Each structure stands twice: as C-alpha cells, then as structure tokens.
Amino acid sequence: MGDEGPDTRHYDGPAGGWGSLRGIGHVFARELATPAIVETLARQNKAKGFMCSSCAWGKPAHPHVFEFCENGAKSTIWELTRDRCTPAFFAEHTVTELRGWQDYDLEMQGRLTQPLRYDAATDKYVACDWNEAFGSIGRELNRLDPKSTIFYASGKASLEASYLYALFARFYGHNNLPDSSNMCHETTSVALKKVIGSPVGTCVLDDFDYCDAIFYFGQNPGSNSPRFLHPLQDAVKRGCKIVTFNPVREKGLEHFVNPQNPIEMLTGHGTALSYMYLQVRPGGDIAALMGLCKHVFATDKQRLANGQPGIIDRAFIAEHTHDFETFAQAALAADWGEIERVSGLTRNELERAADVYSEAERTIGIYGMGLTQHVHGSQSIGLLVNLMLLKGNIGRAGAGVSPVRGHSNVQGQRTVGISEKPELVPLDKLAAQFDFEPPRDKGRTTVDACQGILDGSIRAFFSLGGNFVRAIPERDAMEAAWGKLDLTVSIAIKLNRTHLIPGRSAYILPCLARSEQDMQAGGPQSVTIEDSFSHIHGSVGKRSPASPHLLSELAIVAGLAKATLPPHPKWHWDDWAADYSVVRDLIAETYPDEFYDFNARIFEPGGFYRGNSARDRIWKTESGKAEFTSPTVLSALGIGDAPGRFHLLTMRSNDQFNTTIYGFSDRLRGIEGLRSVLLINPADMAREGLREGDTVGLVTDAGDDVHREVTGLTVTPFDLPDGCIGGYYPEMNPLIPLWLHDEASKTPASKGVPVRLIRP
C-alpha cells in the first residue's frame, strides 16, 4: 500500500475551512452571480425555502444560519448565472463544431432560453415555439411502438413532475423508466429490498445524535455531501468512533474545520474524524466485512466461555432474522489468509475494527458507490447488513444502514413511480385511479436501454434532465449509435454533451431551475423532494426566470403528454399543470400510507417522514424476517488480479457534481488545473518505470474483443493501494464495458474496472 507523503499528491489542509469559502467565492465571481443569489443561499434547505438541487442529504428541523455546503452553493450559483445560451449562439456554431468543446465550456455558455429543434441540413439547433415542439414530438411518438422508447430521469426533478412523467410513460404504454439510480445506487434498491424488505436506508438524521460507532464504506463526504461533515463532527466530539474503509484517503473523512465555527476558522483547529482509516483494496469490502463478522463471532464465543455476556444479540436474531446459522458457518469457515489477500488489510487491523463494533451499543453502517458499483456489489451490501444484524443494529435509535444518495430527488423519484420494475409500483391502484390498463411487463434499466440503442430496438430517448450520454459506460460505442435514434428529447437548463449527439429528430426543451419562481395559472407553485432519510420537503423558488420562454418541468411533461395521448375524462393535464397541489392530491391517493395529508405537511421543519418498514422491524421479505446472506465470493470485482492488470476506480473531483464540472480544482486531493490524470502509488510507478508528469493511456483488460482506450493521462503519484489506480468520472467512462455491472441490479461496476497501461 502506498504511503501519503512528499512523494504523493495530497492536500495538507482540512475539509471545510477557508478552502471551502474560497471555492464558493471563485465560482460566485466567475458566474457573474447576482446579489439575489445571497438571498437564495440564505433560504437554502430551510422550511418554506429552496431545497438544494445538488445532493440528497437531509435537511434538519433546526438548520444552521448557512445550511448549504460548498458544492450546494456552487450548484445554486451555477443555476443562477447571468450568462445566457440563446438561439444566436447556436446560429454561430454547428453541432459538429460544438462536439469538440470541453464539457465545462459547453455549460459555461449559460442558461438555455428557448426551445430548440435540430436542423440536419445546417447541422445547427434553431429556435422553435413550444406548440411546434410539443406537436412534432407527439406525432413522432405516435408513429413509434411505445416499448421502443425510453423515458429517463436524472434524479433532480420534483416529486410532482416525476409522478406525472411516470404516468405519461404508462398511459403511453411502457415501463421503460430508468433513472440515474441505475448508474449509482440501484444496487441498494435491489439488495436492501431482498434482505430487509425496504429499498432505502433505515436511518433518520437524528440517529447520528445517538450512535456510538459509524462504519463507513466507499463514500466521500468532503466533495459529495459536505453537510454530512457537521453531524460526523458532532458525533466524534461526543465520543462516537468512525471506522472508515476506502481505497482513497479522503480529507472529508480525516479532518474537518467547520466554516460556521469562528474559533475553528480563526485557529484552523478542527476535528480528526476517523478513529481508524483502512485503505481496503477495490472490491475488497466483502472480505473486510467477513473478517469483521468472523472476529465478532470469535469474541462472542470467548466471552460466553468466560461466563460473560455475549456480543451477539441472540434474542433479536431469533425473533427477527432468518438463516443465521448458515452465515455463522460461512464466517467460521472463511480463511484469514484469503480475507487479508483480497481486502489488502491485516487480520490485526480488522480485529481492532471489529472490537470497536463489539464495544459500541449503537452502530450505523454508512456506504456510497464504493460499495454499490461492483459486479458483486449486492453481496457487499448483504454483508454490511449481516454485520448490523449481529447486534440488532437495525430498527432502533442510533443504529441502522444509511446509504448516502446522490441527486437531490433520486430516491423520491422511485417513491412516486419512476421505476422499470412494475412490481414496485401500485399498478392496480393506478388502473382504478385513472381508468386505464397499465403495462405489466418489466421495463428497461439504463444498461438495457443502452443495449437497445446499440441493437436498434430502441428508437426514441427522452431525458428529464441529466447528461446521459456522458454518464454511461461504453461511451464511444454509445455515441456512435445514438445518432441513429429516430427521436431524442432533452429537458435541460444548460447545454451539455448529450445534446450534441442528436437523433434524426431532436429537441432541447429548456426548463425553470428549482430556485426560480414557478408561476402557473393557479398562481405561484411549490414542489417537493425526498432526501436520503425518506423525509419530504417543500421547495419554493423566488428568483426571476432566466427567460420568459421557459416552462417548468411539470408543465413540459404535461404539454408533451397532452400532445401525444388521446383525450381521456380522467387525464386532466391542464389542471395538473395549473396547480401542483392537485398533483400532490393524486400522489396521496396513490400512496395513502406515506403521503396522507400531503399538502398540509410539505413545509414541516425537517420535512415529514414517509416511514420505513424495516426501521419498525417489519420485514417485507420472502421469509418475513431480515435475511442473513452468505457470500459466494470474497472479492466484489468480478474480474480478478492478473500480471500487469490494474483496477481503476472512478471518482469525482471537489469541483464537480456528477457530470457537471464547476472548475478544474480538486483541492481536497491537491490536484489543480487538469482532469486527465492517472492517480497511482509510487511503488506501482517504480514497477512500471513511470515518472510524475509522464503521459500514458489505459486500455480495458476485461477479456472481450472490444478495444476501449483513454489516452493523454498525466501520471500523478497518489496514496492508493497496490494495483489500484484512479481517474475522474466521466472522462474514464469509455473504459467501462456495458456488460460489467452488478449481477443483481445492473449498476455499472465503475469502482473496479480492469485496465492495463499503455505508453505513447
């Protein structure tokens, strides 16, 4: 394992602190932001305020004065820029020319202002009016087989817009409703549903006030959910121990200076966060978790032999779990040598970590995409749940499993019907509610949609937000196939790469940002989102729209549906677009247990809780109990080690959110000014004969016949485990085979891509 030091690139400062404020200030100045942004930031993530459109972290009932983080502020400023991307811009540039621009430069053109239609004769986008766009798109859809179309959602749209979008798809005739969860956290939905009966985490924000230990796997709060640093800091200060498992040493899990604490800002003295930081190898989490469980069993046995109380909560296990003995035998049989080899950690390290778990009364298991984006990611989640079940750490205060979600409403979209899995949607209720027969066949995931585009069975692609072509695996092949689609439609606020690969008929439909005032026939409207803790929050935009020609996401969905579908006495698109409270009443009718009195509750401080059966120890599984699972492998990778093979993990920089690049500073890793980097430890550099600053490339080493390559990468020494290299998402996506995904959920295995180095 590499050692952080003067020969590796690193950041000497803490997460947060003055660096965070400088990062916000840089974007504020560059985007020509208006003074009104300050008022928007003051209202951000507060009751009757504006809910951040960045990550899905919880919104506390008693917020800080500034309840936003560095990336949340960047997202708001990015949305409210003064720059405008008007039809005049497109008149000056062909699509072919723009395809050669960097992603950053495309989005820096500012807010889209009018609907646009692709004109193949001139290779340019030209302005059109909304009626023309809706009418043309509706005619195209009526010419196609509904099941040959995809309605994708990025995870940012409100509950109201998402609900109508899912209705539109099913009224039209398909369940092809993948969303960005398919690319990051679908493994959670599948694995947790199987083992505890709930597809989402069991914790609420208050649990962090009571936990004694946090076991933290594969997530970086410093860049991806910085407001999480506040409860982590508070937990550590009251004695909670954080044990971190991550191949990358992330500053957000090492040291935090709270920007809202004047003393910490003046002195630079913050809080050391991780009690133990274990740099597990990519895909080694199953082995590490098995080692933890194995030692818990051994400690329990020893204590019982000595006449002491055991560690394992046998009363809970007897009442609430299934197949405990099978897992106990698997843990007993697991070989410590193999556990050490696969995890890259020593037995002593894992036993020390297991002792922390054993001694804690209440433990929370946190994880991110480092656990989900593997071929056997579902088994990793199963093992984490096993660890929690051993001491009854699900279904009580201060304990549970807590995946950290990405986009601000990615969890909520699934809640209100955006799903390709018909069994997760109350189709019978929808059939009675809207007098139609819903499609019952399984729809397409993101991976299935991509395969359909490659083989020609998919003919049209709708995108409710997002930058799909940039985000997916197998990007080179996908871009080549994308232009053969009959219809592509993107609902967006800024120009991105996906828009520059138009189908034969293509439209860009610009929408309001969440921070902007949404004025409809029924007056000013509010929308709602769901955070990672299953709490629902109302959001009210106050800023003047970037253009008078913009429509809300909900109004666009309603306009498209009305232009596509026949009239129906129960389908009231005009009414739904005029007053979003009517849509909320529909949601409450469809999901009465979770959304009763929806309109009356949307502005409750801290949001209203829609509930979680597993938190109540009601297990909606096949056995009716929480399931212990026994892994079939110790490595989650799917493709193992080989001479000359590295495993690439993709990561986001401190200056981006998903595919949106705010700048070229990865401050928390000490990398500035470039994104085409190859992060590698000094020992691996020496073995490969590399020097810092060398230029190399990578090719996929997955054993198939497809050549996948990324070149022009600057060698950068970095503290990573041996055999592990790092690079930025989405730049590394061309290296990920479409077929390399979690076996249960089809989530792309972006955290362990087998690659080899190539030299110019």
Buried (B, 14 or more C-beta within 10 A) or exposed (E): BBEBEEBBBBBEBBBBBEBBBEBBEBBBEBBEBBEEBEEBBBBBBBBEBBBBBBBBBBBBBEBBEBBBBBBBBBBBBBBBBEBBBBBEBBEEBEBEEBEEBEBBEBBBBBBBBBBBBBBEEEBBBBBBEBEEBBBBBBEBBEEBEBBBBBBBBBBBBBBBBBBBBBBBBBBBBBBBBBBBBBBBBBBBBBBBBBBBBBBBBBBBBBBBEBBBBBBBBBBBBBBBBBBBBBBBBBBBEEEBBBBBBBBBBBBBBBBBBBBEBEEBBEEEEBBEBBBBBBBBBBBBBBBBBBBBBBBBBBBBBEBEEEEEEBBBBEEBBEEBBBBBEEBBEBBEEBEBEBBBBBBBBBBEBBBBBBBBBBEBEBBBBBBBBBBBBBBBBBBBBBBBBBBBBBBBBBBBBBBBBBBBBBBBBBBBBBBBBBBBBBEBBBBEBBEEBBEBEBBEEBBBBBBBBBBBBBEEBBBBBBBBBBBBBBBBBBBBBBBEBBEEBBBBBBBBBBBBBBBBBBBBBBBBBBBBBBBBEBEBEEEEBBBBBBBBBBBBBBBBBBBEBBBEBBBBBBBBBBBBBBBBBEEEEEBBBEEBBBBBEBBBBBBBBBBEEBBEEBBEBBBBBBBBBBEBBBBEBBBEBEEEBBBBBBBEBBBBBBBEBEEEBBBBBBBBBBBBBBBBBBBBBBBBBBBEEEBBBBBBBBBBBEEBEBEBEBEBBBBBBBEEEEEBEBEEBBBBBBBBBBBBBBBBBBBBBBBBBBBBBBBBBBBBBBBBBBBBBEEE
